[in-house]
């Protein structure tokens, strides 16, 4: 429908046309997958790290010096990211006896 065609007589047609257009726009918005922005990674200080992993400051400094814990240094201040710390903790999982036995059996069966 052309904008120039709107008159009192064809006003119901114009309203119906606008209603259809709005319905189409609404369905497009509902179907569109809006990409959510990534969460900002906010660095945390050593005090927060102590709380997260349950170690004292000197222990954290030792882990940093030995390059065993993921960290960043800007000037004299150390920075950490919580997600990296949690991943670092999860990588240090000790295997259970059942896991060790199953790996040993797999190794034994494979190398017969």
Steps between C-alpha positions, in 0.01 A plus 500: 500500500640839403514782755342740251190279468382548859164674519200480724341234278797265500596562865392146608726352230791716618448393861483134393818543299679659797378222728644240262830686481522519878423129529779420253747720688398341829554148364838602356610636837380192685671263256823695486767354717653792678862426575565574861821683561768303678529566865783730582785325670577710801840439656513425869769569757700267718260532795217359288727222376577405859126465566432302181773239534533507878873578520698768680665791318854363532383174343345689209821698450697174499267347241540812285878498534511131400259578211252240620195727515357709213557871566576833338733768619473869420765697680527368853141376525384146428167435329304178466183391322253287693416272205869423445547422869204263504633327188844475661343341808301250292814392310661396827247222563650188651384173348304252708615142545230383259621740231860387546401133487292548183787684331740223602267234357464693173876538476557133581242379246637729231862392550453123511 
